[in-house]
C-alpha cells in the first residue's frame, strides 16, 4: 500500500467547495477513476492498491456502486459551485481496472458521462494488465465509450518481469494489443527500465518488442525504489543491487534514440507518441489526460486515495476501500484532507510540471529574479537555445536527464 496521505486541513463532510474559489469553467475538466485491486503486489509498487487478502471490510463486487455514489456527490458539489462542464478526458487507473468485470467499468463511465457529460472527441483510457485483456473485455469497453487502452508491458524479458514481480507472459502483451486494435481502440504500452539484473541488451530487446507492437504511444519509466516496498527491503538486505543511475541514463538515451528513429516524438520526459495527424483531438496520440495534470487543469479523482484539483484547491480521499465505502454509505464526502497552496507554491509546482513537457515553460512565467539563469542553462546544454529565443524554456536530451537540476536552478 502507498505511504501516508499528505497533511492538510480538514475536509468538509458534505464535500462543498469554498465559496470564494475562483472557478473558471473554460478550464478543461478531467476525471480519474481509481480501481485499487491487484491479484498480486509487485515488489516495486507504492500505489494505493490491495490484494484480496488486504481488503478487510470491502467487497470488490460492490466497488462500482460505491464509486458511482461519489460521482453523484461530485455532481451535486460542482453544480452548487457552478462548475459543471463536460469531461475532456477520463482515465481508469489502479491497481488493475480490468480485474473488475468490464460491465462494472462501463457502469462507472456511464455514470460519470451522465453526471458531467463528455466533450466531443473526449479521450477515455483504461489501464490494463495483459493477462486480463480478452476480445470480450475490450469489445465491452469499446461499446461503453472507451477509446484508448494503456497496457502494462513493463518488459519483454522474462527474468526482468520476474525481478519486478510481474506475472504476465511476454506473449500476452501481443495478444492484448491485437484484441484492443481489433476493437478499434488506440493503444499505449508502458515500460520500466533499470530493474535489478536488467542489462542494456535486455532493455534493447524490450524496446524492440514494444516497437514491433506498432502502438502510437510508449511510456518508459525509470525504476524508482520507494520506501516500504518489497524491493526496498530486498535492497536493504543486500539481496538485489540498487539501480545504477548511470546505467539508467544509458537506457534512457537508448530509448530516446530508438523511439525517435521509429518516428516517435517525446512530449514529456517519460512519454513518446507518434506525431498527430489530421485535425481535432481524436488525432492526438499523446496522453491528453496526463497532459491535463502537467498543465494544471481541473480534475476530480474518484476512489480511495485519489487526489483532486479544482481552481487551485486540492483534496484527497481516505485510502482504504472499506473506509471509503463507509463514508459514502453515510452520505459523507470520502475526502480525508484538503489544501489551498499559496501563490509561491503554485508557481513552483507550475515550473516543476511544465518543465517536463516538450512545450516547456514560458520564460515570462518564471519569477523575474530567475529569468537571467536561462542563459546559463543554455550554456550547460540543458535548455534548447532556439526554443528560448521563441520565449519557451524547453529541455534538451541532456536537460531531460537532469530535469530536477534544471527545476532547482529555476526555483532555488
C-alpha positions in Angstrom: 0.0 0.0 0.0 1.1 3.6 -0.6 2.7 5.8 2.0 0.7 8.1 4.3 -1.6 10.7 3.0 -0.4 14.4 2.9 -1.1 16.6 5.9 -3.8 19.2 5.2 -6.8 21.0 6.6 -10.0 19.0 7.5 -12.3 18.5 4.5 -16.0 19.4 4.9 -18.2 16.4 5.4 -20.5 17.4 2.6 -17.6 17.9 0.2 -18.6 21.5 -0.6 -16.1 23.8 -2.3 -15.1 27.2 -0.8 -17.5 30.0 -1.8 -14.6 32.2 -2.9 -12.9 29.5 -5.1 -12.1 31.2 -8.5 -13.5 28.5 -10.7 -13.1 29.1 -14.5 -15.4 26.8 -16.4 -13.3 27.4 -19.5 -10.5 25.4 -17.9 -10.6 21.7 -19.2 -12.1 19.2 -16.7 -11.0 15.6 -16.4 -12.0 12.6 -14.3 -9.7 9.9 -12.8 -11.4 6.7 -11.6 -9.2 4.7 -9.3 -9.6 0.9 -9.1 -7.4 -0.2 -6.2 -7.4 -4.0 -6.8 -4.5 -6.2 -7.9 -4.0 -10.0 -7.9 -0.5 -9.7 -6.5 1.5 -6.8 -5.3 4.5 -6.0 -7.5 7.7 -5.6 -5.5 8.4 -2.0 -6.7 4.8 -0.7 -6.4 3.9 2.1 -4.0 0.4 2.8 -5.3 -2.7 2.6 -3.2 -3.7 -0.9 -4.2 -4.9 -4.0 -2.4 -4.9 -7.7 -3.0 -8.0 -9.8 -2.0 -6.4 -10.6 1.4 -5.9 -6.9 2.2 -9.4 -5.7 1.6 -10.9 -6.4 5.1 -14.4 -5.0 5.1 -14.7 -4.1 1.5 -16.0 -6.2 -1.4 -14.7 -6.0 -4.9 -18.1 -6.7 -6.3 -19.6 -3.7 -4.6 -16.9 -1.3 -5.8 -18.6 0.1 -8.9 -21.7 1.1 -7.0 -19.6 2.7 -4.2 -17.6 4.8 -6.7 -20.8 5.8 -8.5 -22.0 7.2 -5.2 -19.0 9.5 -5.2 -19.8 10.6 -8.7 -23.3 11.5 -7.6 -21.9 13.5 -4.7 -19.4 15.3 -7.0 -22.1 16.3 -9.4 -24.1 18.0 -6.5 -20.9 19.7 -5.3 -19.9 21.0 -8.7 -23.4 22.0 -9.6 -23.7 24.1 -6.4 -20.4 25.8 -7.3 -21.5 26.5 -10.8 -18.6 24.4 -12.1 -20.2 21.6 -14.1 -18.6 21.1 -17.5 -18.0 18.2 -19.9 -15.1 15.9 -19.3 -12.3 16.2 -21.8 -10.5 13.1 -20.6 -11.4 10.1 -18.4 -8.8 7.7 -17.0 -9.4 4.4 -15.2 -6.2 3.7 -13.3 -5.1 1.5 -10.5 -4.3 -1.1 -9.5 -5.7 -3.2 -12.3 -9.0 -1.7 -13.5 -9.6 -4.7 -15.7 -9.8 -7.0 -12.7 -13.3 -5.7 -12.4 -15.9 -7.0 -14.8 -15.9 -4.9 -18.0 -19.5 -4.2 -17.3 -18.7 -2.6 -14.0 -16.2 -0.2 -15.7 -18.9 0.6 -18.3 -21.4 1.4 -15.5 -18.9 3.8 -13.9 -18.2 5.5 -17.2 -21.9 5.9 -17.9 -22.5 7.4 -14.5 -19.7 9.9 -15.0 -20.9 10.8 -18.5 -24.4 11.3 -17.2 -23.2 13.4 -14.4 -20.9 15.7 -16.3 -21.1 15.0 -20.0 -18.3 14.0 -22.4 -16.7 16.7 -24.6 -16.6 16.0 -28.3 -13.6 13.8 -29.0 -13.0 13.0 -25.3 -10.2 10.7 -24.5 -11.3 7.7 -22.4 -8.5 5.4 -21.2 -8.4 2.2 -19.3 -5.2 0.8 -17.8 -4.9 -3.0 -18.2 -2.7 -5.9 -17.2 -2.0 -8.0 -20.3 -3.4 -11.1 -18.5 -6.8 -9.5 -18.1 -7.4 -8.4 -21.7 -9.6 -10.5 -23.9 -11.6 -9.7 -27.0 -14.8 -9.8 -25.0 -13.4 -7.3 -22.4 -12.2 -4.8 -25.0 -15.4 -5.0 -27.0 -17.5 -4.3 -23.9 -15.2 -1.3 -23.1 -15.3 0.0 -26.7 -19.1 -0.3 -26.7 -19.2 1.7 -23.5 -17.2 4.6 -25.0 -13.6 3.7 -24.0 -11.3 4.6 -26.9 -7.8 4.0 -25.5 -6.1 1.1 -23.7 -2.9 1.6 -21.7 -1.2 -1.8 -21.4 1.3 -2.6 -18.6 4.0 -4.3 -20.6 7.0 -3.3 -18.4 9.4 -5.6 -20.1 9.7 -8.3 -22.8 12.4 -10.2 -20.9 11.2 -13.0 -18.5 13.9 -12.5 -15.9 13.2 -8.8 -15.8 9.5 -9.4 -15.3 10.3 -11.8 -12.5 12.5 -9.2 -10.8 9.5 -6.8 -10.9 7.1 -9.5 -9.7 5.1 -9.2 -12.9 3.1 -12.3 -13.5 2.2 -12.0 -17.2 4.0 -13.7 -20.0 5.6 -11.5 -22.7 3.5 -13.1 -25.4 0.3 -12.0 -23.6 1.1 -8.4 -24.5 1.0 -9.2 -28.2 -2.5 -10.8 -27.9 -3.8 -7.9 -25.7 -2.6 -5.3 -28.2 -4.2 -7.2 -31.1 -7.5 -7.5 -29.2 -7.5 -3.8 -28.5 -6.8 -2.8 -32.1 -9.4 -5.2 -33.4 -12.0 -3.4 -31.2 -10.9 0.0 -32.6 -9.0 1.2 -29.5 -5.9 3.3 -29.5 -3.1 1.5 -27.7 -0.3 2.7 -25.4 2.3 0.4 -23.8 4.2 1.1 -20.6 7.8 0.1 -19.9 10.0 0.2 -16.9 13.8 0.2 -17.1 16.6 -0.3 -14.6 15.2 -3.4 -12.8 17.7 -5.5 -10.8 19.7 -7.7 -13.2 18.5 -5.9 -16.3 21.2 -5.2 -18.9 21.3 -2.7 -21.7 20.8 -5.6 -24.0 17.7 -6.7 -22.1 16.3 -3.1 -22.3 17.1 -3.0 -26.1 15.1 -6.2 -26.5 12.1 -4.7 -24.7 12.2 -1.6 -26.8 12.3 -3.6 -30.0 9.4 -5.7 -28.8 7.4 -2.6 -27.9 8.1 -1.0 -31.3 7.0 -4.3 -33.0 3.6 -3.9 -31.5 3.0 -0.8 -33.7 1.3 1.2 -31.0 1.1 5.0 -31.2 2.3 5.8 -27.7 5.0 4.4 -25.5 5.9 5.3 -21.9 9.2 4.4 -20.4 9.8 5.0 -16.7 13.0 4.6 -14.7 12.5 2.2 -11.8 12.3 4.2 -8.5 12.8 2.5 -5.2 10.0 3.5 -2.9 10.3 3.2 0.9 8.1 0.4 2.3 8.1 -1.7 -0.8 9.3 -5.3 -1.1 12.1 -4.2 -3.5 13.3 -1.6 -1.0 13.6 -4.3 1.7 15.4 -6.6 -0.7 17.9 -3.9 -1.5 18.4 -3.0 2.2 19.1 -6.7 3.0 21.6 -6.9 0.1 19.6 -9.4 -1.8 19.5 -7.3 -5.0 21.6 -4.4 -6.1 20.5 -0.8 -6.1 19.6 0.6 -9.5 22.6 2.3 -11.1 21.9 5.9 -12.1 24.5 5.8 -14.9 23.0 2.6 -16.4 19.5 4.1 -16.2 20.8 7.2 -18.0 22.2 5.0 -20.8 18.9 3.2 -21.0 17.0 6.5 -21.3 19.3 7.7 -24.1 18.9 4.4 -25.9 15.1 4.6 -25.6 15.0 8.2 -26.9 17.2 7.3 -29.9 15.3 4.1 -30.8 11.9 5.8 -30.4 12.9 8.8 -32.5 14.3 6.6 -35.2 10.9 4.8 -35.3 9.0 8.1 -35.8 8.1 8.9 -32.1 8.4 12.3 -30.6 9.0 12.9 -26.9 6.4 15.2 -25.4 7.1 14.5 -21.7 10.2 13.3 -20.1 9.0 9.7 -19.9 6.5 9.6 -22.8 6.7 9.4 -26.5 4.0 9.4 -29.2 3.8 9.3 -32.9 3.1 12.7 -34.5 -0.6 13.6 -34.6 -2.2 13.5 -38.0 -5.1 15.4 -39.4 -7.0 17.8 -37.2 -9.0 17.6 -33.9 -8.4 16.0 -30.6 -9.1 12.5 -31.8 -5.9 12.6 -33.9 -3.7 13.4 -30.9 -1.6 10.3 -30.0 -0.3 11.9 -26.7 -2.0 11.1 -23.4 -4.2 14.1 -23.1 -5.2 13.0 -19.6 -1.7 13.2 -18.4 -1.2 16.5 -20.2 -4.1 17.8 -18.2 -2.1 17.1 -15.0 1.1 18.7 -16.3 -0.7 21.8 -17.5 -2.6 22.2 -14.2 -6.2 21.7 -15.5 -9.0 20.7 -13.2 -9.8 17.1 -12.3 -11.8 15.1 -9.8 -10.2 11.9 -8.6 -12.7 9.2 -7.7 -11.9 6.3 -5.5 -9.9 5.5 -2.3 -6.7 7.6 -2.0 -7.5 9.5 -5.2 -6.4 13.2 -5.4 -8.4 16.1 -7.0 -7.7 19.6 -8.1 -10.1 22.4 -8.9 -9.1 26.0 -9.3 -6.0 25.6 -7.1 -7.8 23.7 -4.3 -6.6 20.2 -3.7 -8.1 17.3 -1.7 -7.5 13.6 -1.3 -9.7 10.7 -0.3 -9.3 8.2 2.6 -7.0 5.4 1.5 -8.7 2.1 2.4 -11.6 0.9 0.3 -13.6 0.0 3.4 -13.2 3.5 4.9 -14.1 5.0 1.5 -17.2 2.9 1.3 -18.3 3.7 4.9 -18.0 7.4 4.2 -20.2 7.3 1.1 -22.7 4.9 2.7 -23.2 7.6 5.4 -23.7 10.2 2.6 -20.4 11.9 3.6 -17.5 13.0 1.4 -14.7 10.5 1.3 -12.1 13.4 1.4 -9.5 13.0 4.2 -7.9 16.4 3.8 -7.6 19.5 1.7 -5.1 22.3 0.9 -5.0 25.5 -0.9 -1.4 26.3 -1.8 -0.3 29.9 -1.8 0.9 31.8 -4.9 4.6 30.9 -4.4 3.8 27.2 -4.0 1.7 27.2 -7.2 4.5 28.9 -9.1 7.0 26.3 -8.0 4.6 23.5 -9.0 3.9 25.1 -12.4 7.7 25.2 -13.1 8.1 21.6 -12.0 5.3 20.3 -14.2 5.7 22.4 -17.3 9.5 21.8 -17.4 8.7 18.1 -18.0 6.8 18.6 -21.2 8.1 19.5 -24.7 6.2 22.7 -25.0 8.1 23.9 -22.0 7.7 26.9 -19.7 7.0 30.4 -21.0 10.0 32.5 -20.0 7.6 35.2 -18.9 6.1 32.8 -16.3 9.4 32.5 -14.5 10.0 34.7 -11.5 11.8 37.9 -12.7 14.8 37.0 -10.5 15.2 33.6 -12.2 15.0 34.6 -15.9 18.6 35.5 -16.2 19.5 31.9 -15.3 18.1 30.6 -18.5 21.3 31.7 -20.4 23.4 29.6 -18.0 21.2 26.6 -18.6 21.6 27.0 -22.4 25.3 27.2 -22.0 25.3 24.0 -20.0 23.4 22.2 -22.7 20.3 21.7 -20.6 17.8 24.1 -22.3 17.2 24.4 -26.1 18.5 27.8 -27.3 16.2 28.1 -30.3 13.1 27.5 -28.1 14.4 30.0 -25.6 14.6 32.7 -28.3 10.9 31.9 -29.0 10.1 32.5 -25.3 10.0 28.9 -24.0 12.3 27.0 -21.7 12.4 23.6 -23.3 14.7 20.8 -22.1 17.3 19.2 -24.3 18.0 15.5 -24.1 20.7 16.3 -21.5 18.2 18.5 -19.7 15.7 15.7 -19.5 18.3 13.5 -17.8 18.9 16.3 -15.4 15.4 17.7 -15.1 15.5 18.0 -11.3 18.7 20.1 -11.5 17.0 22.5 -14.0 14.0 22.9 -11.8 16.3 23.7 -8.8 18.1 26.3 -10.8 14.9 28.0 -11.8 13.3 27.9 -8.3 16.0 28.0 -5.6 
